[in-house]
Amino acid sequence: MQGAGGFGAALGLLGDLAREVWDRMHLGMVALDLAIVAGWTEISASIAAALQTGLEAVVGFGNATLNTFQGAFDAIKVL
């Protein structure tokens, strides 16, 4: 304890250590929270991209089908 400057100083250093540990634990939890939010955002973006791809495929199919019927209708009108 004499290296720390006495009992009071040793307790002060121990308190500083406890605060540092607590601050690091808090920062670790904040970092974990941000990592979870980032992961969820990435998952949400992937789902949105998949839905967009599916919607584009459905619209493409619908357009191709309508164009086929339009072409057939135009051919019938010519006859």
Long-range contacts (C-beta under 8 A, 24 or more apart in sequence): none
